[in-house]
Amino acid sequence: MADREVVVRLGGDEALVLFEWLTRTDRLTNDFGDLVEDQAEQRALWNLTCLLERELVEPLSPVYQELVGRARDRLRDQP
């Protein structure tokens, strides 16, 4: 199991919103703080953040927060 790769497909909006949440949570809780029970969980979250960072171009945009806002709007359940 250790060397088995798992592929997860995300839409662009999902990836962007998840990346924003991961980076914000990491920053606000100082390395995910009390959210993790084990350092391995922290490492997995950091690794996921890095994978998303490599794929996304939006974080480099001067209108990044606006792009995140639009992605959130598209992902929300409609009433």
C-alpha positions in Angstrom: 0.0 0.0 0.0 2.8 2.4 0.7 3.9 2.7 -2.9 0.4 2.7 -4.4 -0.5 6.0 -6.0 -4.0 7.3 -5.7 -5.3 9.7 -8.3 -8.1 12.1 -7.3 -9.7 14.3 -10.0 -10.8 17.8 -9.0 -12.5 20.5 -11.0 -10.6 23.8 -11.2 -13.0 25.5 -8.8 -12.7 22.7 -6.3 -8.9 22.8 -6.5 -8.8 26.5 -6.1 -11.2 26.6 -3.2 -9.4 23.7 -1.5 -6.0 25.4 -2.0 -7.3 28.6 -0.5 -8.7 26.8 2.5 -5.5 24.8 3.1 -3.2 27.8 2.8 -5.4 30.0 5.0 -5.9 27.3 7.6 -2.1 26.5 7.7 -1.4 30.2 8.1 -4.1 30.9 10.8 -3.4 27.8 12.9 0.4 27.9 12.6 1.1 24.6 10.7 -2.5 23.3 11.1 -2.2 23.5 14.9 -4.8 21.6 16.8 -6.4 20.3 13.6 -4.1 17.3 13.4 -3.6 14.5 15.8 -0.4 13.2 14.3 2.4 14.9 12.4 1.7 12.5 9.5 -1.6 14.3 9.0 0.2 17.6 8.9 2.7 16.3 6.3 -0.2 14.9 4.1 -1.9 18.4 4.2 1.3 20.1 3.3 1.9 17.7 0.5 -1.6 18.2 -0.9 -1.1 22.0 -0.7 2.2 21.6 -2.7 0.5 19.5 -5.3 -2.3 22.0 -5.8 0.2 24.9 -5.9 2.1 23.2 -8.7 -1.1 22.9 -10.8 -2.8 26.2 -10.2 -1.9 29.5 -11.9 -4.6 31.6 -10.1 -2.6 32.1 -6.9 -0.1 34.2 -9.0 -2.9 36.5 -10.3 -3.3 40.0 -8.9 -7.0 39.3 -8.7 -6.6 36.0 -6.8 -9.2 36.7 -4.2 -11.7 37.6 -6.8 -11.0 34.4 -8.6 -11.5 32.4 -5.4 -14.8 34.3 -4.7 -16.1 33.3 -8.2 -15.0 29.7 -7.7 -16.8 29.6 -4.3 -20.0 31.1 -5.9 -20.0 28.4 -8.6 -19.5 25.6 -6.0 -22.1 26.6 -3.5 -25.4 24.7 -3.5 -28.1 26.7 -5.2 -31.2 27.4 -3.0 
